[in-house]
Amino acid sequence: MDALFSRSTLGSALALIVLSASPLRAQETATPNDVADERTGAYALTGATVTVSPGNVLSDAVVLIREGEIVAVSAGDSPVPEGYATIDLSGRHIYPSLIDIDAAYGLPDPTKPAPFSFSKAEVLESETPGAYNPNQAIRAEYDAVSDFTVKAKDAATWRGMGFGTVLTSMADGIARGSAALVTLGDVSDNEAVLVPRVAAVYSFNKGSSSQSFPISPMGSVALLRQTFLDAKWYAAQSPKPFTDESLAAWLELQALPQIFTVDDWMAALRADMVGDEFSVQYVIREGGDAYQRVDAIKATGAALIVGLEFPDAEDVTDPFAADHVSLTDLKHWELAPSNAARLEAAGVTFALTSSGDAKKFWPRLRQAIERGLSEERALAALTTVPAALLGESLRLGELQPGAIANLIVTSAPLFDEAMVIEENWVAGERYQVKGHTPDRSGVYALSVGTTAYELHVSGKPTAPKAELRLPVEEAIAEDAEDAEEPKPITAKLTFDDGAITLSFSPEKDAAAIRLGGWELDDHWAGEGRLPDGAIVKWRAVRAANLPDAEEKGEGKSEGDEKPALGEVIYPFTAYGTANPPGPEALLIRNATVWTLEGEGKLEGADVLVRDGRIAAVGQNLAGRNARVIDAAGMHVTPGIIDEHSHIALSGVNDIATNSSMVRMNDVVNSEDVNIYRNLAGGVTAAQLLHGSANPVGGQSALVKMRWGMLPQEMLIDGADGFIKFALGENVKRSRNPASIRYPQTRMGVEQVFRDGFGAARDYQEAWAAWQGLSRAEKARSPAPRRDLVMDAMAEILDSERFISCHSYVQSEI
């Protein structure tokens, strides 16, 4: 035994024997098919640098694990209690395993929706069998845990990235049901599930729903708002007039953390507005562009889930094709990696997600750190923050007593480029990820037979680079002032489980010297062949660290320097500026002013503007502290108002016959370059209308063309409400043979209006009757159902909303 094993290797072997005997934690209610095994799985991890939580680091610490939980974490001088198998991790680093709260691990792929087409036959009723919501996109009854199953190969991939726990959910629907919190161990499905229903998930994407409604972002908002109202009404009914398992599940899920997935920052603000209306604070899985409106995102008060999906560089090698690459895309490529850093600087709470991309996760995370994200915040975003957002801080995210023993063992500090994840412990079970690759960089005294060299080893531990310097005796012999510095000899150096191969050609075009051998305790040694075939012995002893220039990579090309990042512009498109224009004091002098009032046209007049409003019109006005514009020979008129426009909207049409529940206010797109173009043409305000797909369209948005402002900042405060109606060919759709939607004649269009107003009158009367009840009577009789369609139609009847009607021919009017 003494001849075969050193003391250190014998100790490692014994530790492995103990570990191999450790059983997997079994489900207690399962019937065993073997003899009883009562061992406790107790381990003491010693000697490592342990990060208990972000910013809390212990050197040479002891981590005690028993029955899948952390028992204690203490300084290295703490004794190891009896009954623990000691594992020496000296030189290693231990961190809490990472947590990803945006995953689909263990679930089937969602059904792909068929693409929408106006020529495709509409689906008006839900095709989901069962007592569920009449809209298929409301899938609150779905439980991810019901479809979850452990997938060993996928779990190993996740563990290789450093994750021990994920929140898994189905990305299908507007109300997507519940998400399950699961571990990434090779255990039974039952044991992997930590919390079967830990969060509720939502989006604006209807997913696999085959129904026609909704087809637009404002339709999704309307469906969410109506579902909130329906759930409240349904809860108040006793007995229930019908069964809706989706609404029942929706009500139960409201007590959980609410996670909303969006595509961009405008949708994030839209989701937050829905939440504010119903007193819900969403955790928002943003779309990678929150940096473009950090202040507005921060003002929502929402915590974020931030992805690392950075765009690839655009191909601009073709100078003509390059002209078609938008400034928006170029700026996003430049600034997207700084997203997390900018959110950190603003004080926004966020978790990070890998998006399940094992190849790009660590490179992109390091890229985010290079762009300013602090390492401490990066670690928190992958451990303590996601645990806190799910209410699981006592069990996950920190190495504290009572927590689940989820931890990773790394070869170097977590965010070092050379870091290798060697082990990932999940619920106290040890999973080997990668063997430890030692850092062999340094200067070695290499002797090959009677010839001496300097061997310089650099590069990553997993991909070492080697260079040989001129043999030592030749370097001395050539010690002359005019001697050129000898060029290093590139060598090929490989390591394989203790075996070494080293080959190099001492002179250009010469045959190679080939060496083979072993890594021993304090040196490398072996035998090789010289170019003439002679066998020679060789030996290498580490003499020193690499010189600083080699160690630190000095002399890198200028292309390796960190890029100087440009500014965020508002809006994030062509003609955007770093500082959005705001109201200022202006004095326009000597213009021809068209007042369009009783004064008519004034020659040589002045216009004074203060705080965004016209303060005075006349001659020789005093404009203290105002910027003066000499408009001699020019004309000043009121801005043009476009009464019928569809610009600056993230959606124009929805599909319901009566779409009065949708609001164009919800989908104002302040990034549309057409705002700038309209301003250039003199348009300063517009009514943004729903399209003409339906007899009754959506509610209008009345906006000022405030270039660079947020969507809601474009809305005109206090403006009267308007709504789009339409007549004619579009709404009756009789030229589309696939259409089954009512109406299909002009007579039917008229009847839609009559039915809508008649139903709204009945709706008003029902609410008036309920409002007239006494308090006791109201307690026995729940309020009528709020209907967003009827609310809008009733506003028209009460002259609180006005109609802008589209027609094709005079006879329709």
C-alpha positions, 0 to 999 in steps of 0.5 A: 500500500505504501508503494502505491499510495501517498498519504494524500492520495490514500486520504482521497481514496477513503473519502471517495469510498465513504461518499460512494456508500452514501445513499440517495435521499429516498421518498419516505412513502415509497416502498423500498426494494432493498435493505434498510439504510439509515445513514444520514449523509453527513459531510464536512467540507473543509479548507475552502473559501466560502461565500455564505452570501454576497459580501459575506466571505469566510476563509478556510471555512468548514461547511457541515451538511446533514440530511440534505441541509446546511447544519453550520458554516464556521471559521476554519479553526472550528472542529469537525464533529464526530459522524461527519465524512470530511472532504478537504476542499483546500484551494477551492471556493464554495458558493450557494448554488445559483437559482434561475426563476425563468425556466421551462425545465422538465416541462413539455414544449408549449403548443405552437400557435397557428399564425393569424390571418384575416383570411383564416376562418375565425374561431369565436368560441373556446375549443378547450374541453371542460368547465374553463374560461371562455377564452383559451388564453386564460389558463390560470388552472394550469399547474406546471407541477402536473406536467413536470418530470425530472430530465437527467440530461437537462438537469446535468446541463443546468448543474454544469452552469452552476444552478441548483434550483429553477422556477419552471413554468409553461410559456403559453397563454396570457394567464399561464397558471402556476409555476413550480420550484424544483431542484436539479438533482437526479431524484424522483419527480416527487423529491425534485419538487420543492414547492408545487405552486410558488408563483403565478405567471402571465404575459401579453401573448395568447400563445397556443389559443386558437381563438381569434380574440385577442390579436393585439396588445390592447386586446390582451390588456382588455382581456386581463382587465376583464378577467380581474373584474370577472374573478372578483364578481365570480368570487362574490356569487353564492351559489355560483351561477356556473363553474369556471375552473380558470377563474377559481384558480385565478383567485387562488393564485393571487396570493402568490408572487405574480410574474409577468413576461414582456417583450420590451420596456413599453410592455413592461410599463403596460403590465405595471399599469394593469397591475396598478389598476388592480393593486397587484405588483408584478415581478417583470421578466423584461425584454433586455432593453430596460436600460433604455428607460431606466427611470420609468422602469424604476418608478414602477417599483417592480423587481425585474428578471433580467436576461442575458440575450445580447444581440450579435453584431450586425454584418456591415461588410457590404456598404450598401446592405449596411445602409439598411441596418437601423440605428436602433439595432446598432445602439441596442447591440452596443448597449444591451450588455450594459443593461444590468449595470445600468439597472444596478446603478439606478437601484432597481432590484433584479434577478438574472436568468440564463434563459437556459443557454448553457453555452452563452450564459457565463460568457455573457454574464462576464460581458455584463460584468465588464460593462459595469455590473458588480460581481457582488450584485451579479451573485445576489441576482443569481442567489439571494434576490430570486430566493427572496422574490419567491419567499424562499430566503430561509431555504435557498440563496444563502449557506445558512443553517437550515437551508437546503444544501445547494452549493457549488465548488469552483476552482477559482473565484466565481467570476474569474475567466479561468473558473471551473465549476467542479462540483454542484451539491443539490439537496446534499447530494454531490454531483461531479461537474468537471475535474479540477484543472490546476493552474500550471502557469509559471516559468520552469527550468527544463532539462532535456538530456544535457540541454537546459531551457526556460519553459514559460507556461501561460493561458487558461488551465484548460488550454495551456500555452507553452514557449521555450526560450533559448537554451541557458548556456547558449544565451550566456555564450551569446551575451554580446551587446549587438546580439539580437534577443532570441525568439521564443520557440512555440511548444505544444503542451498537453495534460491528460490525467497526470500524463504530459506530452511536450513537443517542439522544434528547436530550429525552424524546419527542424524535426521535433523533440517529443517528450512524454512523462508524468506530473509528480509531487514537485516536478515533471519528468519522463523520457522522449526522443530527439530528432535523430531517434535517440532516447533522452530523459527530461525533467522540469521544475517550476522556478518562478511565477510568470513575469508580470507582462505575461501574467497580466496579458500586457501588450494586448491589441487595442481591440481588446480594450473595453469599448467606450459606450455611447449614450442612451437616446430618447427615443431610441431611434433615428433623430433621438437625443441624449436629453429629450426636449422639454418646455422652455420660454420662447419669444418669437418676434416679427412673424406673421401670426395666424391666430385663427381667432377674432384678431385674424392675421397679425403682421410683425407680431410676437408670440411668447411661450412659457411653461408649454403654453402661449402666454401672449400674442402682440407687438413688442412683447417683453420676454425676460429670460426667454430664448428669442427667435427672429421670425421676420418673413416667416409665418406662425400658425397653430399646429396641425391636428390630425383627426384620423391617424394610426401612427405611434401605436403598437397595435391598430386592430382587434377582432371582436365585433364590438371591441369597445373594451380595447383602449389605444391609450394602452398601446401608444408607441412613443418610439415611432419615427413617424412622430418626428416626421409628423412634427416635421410636417407641422402636425402637433396633435392627433387622434390615434384611432382603432382600425376599421376591422369591426363595427365598434372599434376601440377607444381613441388616444388623443396625443401631442407629438411629444418627441422623446417622451414616454407613451403616457406622457404623450396623452393629452390630459383631460381630453374628451373620450372618443371611440372608433366606429366603422361602416362598409366593406371592412366590417362586414367582411363579406368578401372573405369566404373564410369569415364566419363573424357577424355581421356580414351585411350592412343591415347586420352592421346597423343591428350591431349598433342597435344591440350594443346601445340597447344592451348598454341601456339595460346595463345602466338600469341594472347598476342603477337598481343595485345602487338604489338598494340599502346596505343590507340588501347589497350585502345579500345581492352582489353587484352586477358584473362589470363589463368593459364593453358595456362600460364604454357603450354606456359612456357614449349614451351619457355623452362622456365618449364621442364617436369618430365613424369611418365610412366608405360611401355616402349611403352608409352615412 
